[in-house]
Amino acid sequence: MKDIKVSKDFYEKLGFKEFMGDLSQNWLILKNGEHTIGLFQGMFERNMFTFNPGWDNRAQKLDTFTDVRELQKQLKAQGVEFIAEADENTTGPASFMLIDPDGNPILIDQHV
């Protein structure tokens, strides 16, 4: 992202409103109804998809969810290749990253 303020203004015109984040740290989460997008300037090389096991669509902890390490094991068993992996010997917050067939990075990022 080139300019997070310009992007924020653009998405606000589409009906998105700031949900959480810190503009001074160059990251924002915006919502439009049940739709959520994240804006991150200078944090990632490319635009990416993100999924957050353990959170609902309001970033509230779910009572039950599939841990990121279990998701990683399931994907490995299916032959999916990773560009970054979660340490399977840990618990709590962790993440892994892969690339879709079109070259888009996908971050599976568990915060709980």
N, C-alpha and C positions, 0 to 999 in steps of 0.2 A: 504494500500500500504506500502510495506516494505522499499523501497528506490526509491524516485521519480526520481533521476538521472538515475538509471538503467532502470526504466520504460520509461523515456524520450528517452534514447538511443534506446531501443527496438522499440518504436513506430516510431521513426525517420527512422529506417531501413524499416519500412512498408510504408514509404512515408509521414508520418505526419510531419508537421512543426509547431514550436511554433507560436501561434496566439496572446495570451495574457497571463498574469499571472506574478508571481514573484517566481522564484525558491528559493530565500532566505526565502520566507514565505511558502514554500512547496505546492504551487499550480500552475498549468499550464493548459492552454487550447491549444490543438493542433488541426490542421485541415489538412485534406487530401482531396482536392477538396471541395465538399459540406459536407463532413463528419467531425464531430466534436467530440472530446473526452476531458474529463477533468481528470486531474491527481491531487489527493489531498492526501498528506501524513500527517497522524495524525489528520485529521479533522473529519473523519467518521469511524465508526467501521467496516463497510463492503463496498464492491464495490456497487455502486448504479447507477440507471438510473436517469437522470435529464431532465427536460423540463422547458423552460423559456418563459412563456407567455409574450408578449410585445416586444420580440426581434426576429429579423430574424436570419438566420444562420451565420451572420457576427457580431452578438451582437449589431445591430443597431435597434433603437426604431421603432416599427411599428406604422403606423398612426391609425390603428384600430386593436383591439384584444379583446379576452374575458378575463376579469379580473380574477385573481386567486381566488378571493372570490366567483365569479359566478361559476367558474368551481367546486369549493368545494361544493357549494349548489347543483349543478347538480349531482355530485357523491353521496352526502349524500342521495338525493332523490332516488337513485338507490340502496341504501343499502351498499355502500362501507364504510369500516371501516378505520379510520385514526389513525396514531400513533402520529401525531402532526397536529394541525390545525391553519389556518390563522384566525386572529381576524376579524370577519365580520363587525365590527364597524369602521374599518380603511380604508384608501385609500393609493395608492402608493405601494411601495415594500412590499411584504409579501410572505409567503410560507406555504405549507402543505406537509405532508409526509404520505405515505401508503406503504403497503407491498403487492407484487404480490403473486399469489398462490404458487410460488416456493421459497418464502422467500426473494426475492430481494427487497430492499428498493427502492422506487421511490420518488424523491423530485421534487415537482412542485414549482419553485423558480422564482418569478417575481421581477425583478430589477427596474422596472419603475412604 
